[in-house]
Amino acid sequence: PNGDSVHVSIEDSQWKERFKDDSYSHLNMKWLNDSTFELTFIKSNNEIRKNLSKVGDKYIYSLIEKGDNSFLICVSIPGGERFSLFKLLY
């Protein structure tokens, strides 16, 4: 929400986030189809993320657009009405 970048690594179906303050979040990643995947929250020591999510919470990520070095991604919570857009650079 504050515009800081988050470093994401993806390996062996694990989505790991490292934040500017060196805190982290770990989630399981499962592809649902060619353009949509589900993340399941495992743990975090990041103040915002650990208070926002609990173990087992699921998030749906949809690849909206592929750029030269980025993806535009929409994230939503199953059954929820809200969504967020962000750019994933690679």
C-alpha positions as CSV (number, residue, x, y, z in Angstrom):
1,P,0.0,0.0,0.0
2,N,2.9,2.4,0.5
3,G,4.5,1.7,-2.9
4,D,7.5,-0.2,-1.7
5,S,8.8,-3.0,-3.9
6,V,8.6,-6.6,-2.6
7,H,11.1,-9.2,-3.8
8,V,9.3,-12.4,-4.8
9,S,11.0,-15.8,-5.4
10,I,9.1,-18.8,-6.8
11,E,10.6,-22.3,-6.4
12,D,9.1,-25.7,-6.0
13,S,5.5,-24.3,-5.7
14,Q,6.6,-21.9,-3.0
15,W,6.0,-18.2,-3.3
16,K,8.3,-16.3,-1.0
17,E,8.1,-12.5,-0.4
18,R,10.9,-10.4,1.1
19,F,10.0,-6.9,2.2
20,K,12.1,-3.7,2.5
21,D,12.4,-4.2,6.3
22,D,13.8,-7.8,5.7
23,S,10.6,-9.4,6.9
24,Y,9.0,-12.2,4.9
25,S,5.9,-14.1,3.9
26,H,5.7,-17.7,2.6
27,L,2.8,-19.1,0.6
28,N,2.1,-22.3,-1.4
29,M,1.5,-21.7,-5.1
30,K,-0.9,-23.9,-7.2
31,W,-1.7,-23.2,-10.9
32,L,-5.4,-23.4,-11.7
33,N,-5.0,-22.9,-15.5
34,D,-2.6,-21.2,-17.9
35,S,-3.3,-17.7,-16.5
36,T,-4.5,-18.2,-13.0
37,F,-2.9,-19.5,-9.8
38,E,-3.9,-19.8,-6.1
39,L,-1.7,-18.8,-3.2
40,T,-2.3,-20.3,0.2
41,F,-0.9,-18.4,3.2
42,I,1.6,-20.4,5.3
43,K,3.4,-17.8,7.5
44,S,4.8,-14.3,7.8
45,N,6.8,-12.2,10.2
46,N,5.7,-9.0,8.3
47,E,3.6,-6.8,10.6
48,I,0.9,-6.1,8.0
49,R,0.8,-9.5,6.4
50,K,0.7,-11.5,9.6
51,N,-2.2,-9.5,10.9
52,L,-4.0,-9.6,7.5
53,S,-3.8,-13.3,6.8
54,K,-4.1,-16.5,8.8
55,V,-2.8,-19.9,7.9
56,G,-4.8,-21.5,5.1
57,D,-6.2,-18.2,3.6
58,K,-6.4,-18.4,-0.2
59,Y,-5.8,-15.7,-2.8
60,I,-6.5,-16.0,-6.5
61,Y,-4.0,-14.3,-8.9
62,S,-4.9,-13.8,-12.6
63,L,-2.4,-12.7,-15.2
64,I,-4.1,-9.9,-17.0
65,E,-1.4,-8.7,-19.4
66,K,2.2,-9.6,-20.3
67,G,4.7,-6.8,-20.9
68,D,8.3,-6.8,-22.1
69,N,9.6,-7.5,-18.5
70,S,6.4,-7.6,-16.4
71,F,3.0,-9.0,-15.8
72,L,-0.1,-7.1,-14.8
73,I,-1.8,-9.2,-12.1
74,C,-5.2,-9.0,-10.5
75,V,-5.5,-10.6,-7.0
76,S,-8.7,-11.4,-5.2
77,I,-10.0,-13.4,-2.3
78,P,-12.4,-16.3,-3.2
79,G,-16.0,-15.1,-2.4
80,G,-14.9,-11.5,-1.9
81,E,-15.9,-8.5,-3.9
82,R,-12.6,-6.6,-3.8
83,F,-9.5,-7.0,-5.9
84,S,-6.1,-5.4,-6.3
85,L,-3.9,-4.8,-9.4
86,F,-0.2,-4.8,-9.3
87,K,2.8,-5.2,-11.6
88,L,5.2,-8.1,-11.2
89,L,8.6,-7.3,-12.8
90,Y,10.9,-10.1,-13.9
